[in-house]
Amino acid sequence: MRTNGIIVAIDGPVGSGKSSTAKGVAQALGYLHLNTGAMYRAFALLVREEGGLGVAADDPRIHQLITAADISFAATGAVTLSGRDVSREIQDPEIALLASRFSAVPEVRARLVEKQRAMGAAGGVVLEGRDIGTVVFPDAELKIFLVADLHARAERRQRELSDMGTPMEVGEVERQIAERDRRDREREISPLLKADDAVELDTTTLTLDGQIGEVVRLARERIARG
Ligand code: DC
């Protein structure tokens, strides 16, 4: 039962504008914002902290870690690992690559998807990720698929990294993004895929206000239709 409003699903590749769009849309609608990528990143951080960097996807330690992992969101929207705010630590590009690697493990996905469904089922929520419209909430009332040129995405990501004090050359950012995209698209389970009924939005030349405004317009239209 959607007691709190509709579900807005925003999917797309790295740097397509998911997080900033989802945040702005949630704010405009008075909805909750759930960044599911942050959950995969928090799990990757846990694996790194437990010294499991080299572990294979089918290593029993992955099973133990995901079963015991306490990944949640604080009221501020910050992702937490055993109650600790890890929102800054998970921005590390190494964590992003690890998140992409471990997100291909079926059991990791199953556990995190279960949490995402529990948090979003009542509606009034904007979820962003790779598989929200296809797997997590295939019945979402509004599905958006964001795309943008690889170079534009790399430039955005580079700006964010440099704002956080970790500058990187744009060519290297582009290489890492392309690697992550390939892995996210080619994995067997829940690959990055546009749902048949998703609205595709190319953000290459859109301003942030423009992309937020368009999604909010579509959401209000959907809410009005009941
Ligand atoms: O959105 P992001 O870049 O923070 O996500 C980090 C990685 O997590 C991404 O490369 C793939 C994975 N991910 C996923 O498999 N499914 C999601 N719903 C969200 C993220």
Boltz pocket constraint, residues with backbone or C-beta under 6 A from the ligand:
constraints:
  - pocket:
      binder: B
      contacts: [[A, 14], [A, 36], [A, 37], [A, 38], [A, 40], [A, 41], [A, 96], [A, 99], [A, 100], [A, 103], [A, 104], [A, 128], [A, 129], [A, 130], [A, 131], [A, 132], [A, 180], [A, 184], [A, 190]]
      max_distance: 6.0
